[in-house]
């Protein structure tokens, strides 16, 4: 998770306020103090691509993001085990 200002995050998604609002509502973006958000930027960009370019519905995006998180965690555990 990375901290960004809301304005910088908005620039990353080409000014798509609706996407940001959806991601805040769904818990992918956590708003903090002083216009700062905590976010997994990769997830935001993946969600944007799925929604805009591939026309995937939010339930589908949720599943894809969850599977990506689970895969990253599994890879991390495997890497730790192999050390």
Buried (B, 14 or more C-beta within 10 A) or exposed (E): EEEBEBEEBBEBBEEBEEBBEBBBEEEBBEEEEEEBBEBBBEBBEBBBEBBEEEEBEBEEBBEBBEEBEEEEEEEEEEEEEEE
